[in-house]
């Protein structure tokens, strides 16, 4: 059973930083790619950043230059470093892993940015 568990969310003031972690129950090498998504109240879930099993990364334009995705294969963990946070970054952040034709989601972690 694949499990992904996010951590690191919390309340931070605008301009602050947080680092989110997504710990997998098994090797993250088995995932073709892993990604961070977020969902704000009343809005659809949206992609934030992705990283492939070869280490290629991509972040969406709204967070480019502020957010960085990375992975630690030894720890089976994917990170999302979030700097210069804005109130509009407030959302539940979810980790997703894709392996072959299957997708796996974590339960999410709340990030709240106060102005």
Secondary structure, 3 states (H helix, E strand, C coil): CCCEEEECCEEEECCCCEEEEEEECCCHHHCCEEEEEEECCCCCCEEEEEEECCCCEEECHHHCCCEEEEEECCCCEEEEEECCCCHHHCEEEEEEEEECCEEEECCCEEEEEEC
